[in-house]
Amino acid sequence: MRAERKSPTRRRLELALRRLQFGRMQSGTGERISIAAVAREAGLSNATIHNRYPDIAERVRALHVKTSRHRRKPLPDSTDVLQRKLKEARQAIEQLKSDLVKSQSINLRLAKENEQLTARLKKGSQ
């Protein structure tokens, strides 16, 4: 029996897929695994992979799903983040309320002082 020889194109595709898997691309772009990335790395078109090498296309899709799950950044616990932001907002509101009371007190004092000065002016001009 004669061993089945791989076509040069299939070999290029398999090598490109391995390079992408292990981060040793010739292009040096650090792309995610996709049919387009494998085609680019092998110097072929996407259509070649889809039409002539559907088995490789399936392997790429399976790897894409597998690696995209691992690459997802874990989301921070949104409840904790929201609770912290809510606490900060409540503290800011309390500070603003305190500042408002102080401003109102100053305004009241200045309004009384203004009335007294106005009364003095009226007395002095008579």
ABEGO torsion letter per residue (X at the ends): XBBBBBBAAAAAAAAAAAAAAAGBBAAGAGBBBBAAAAAAAAGBBAAAAAAABAAAAAAAAAAAAAAAAAABBBBBBAAAAAAAAAAAAAAAAAAAAAAAAAAAAAAAAAAAAAAAAAAAAAAAAX
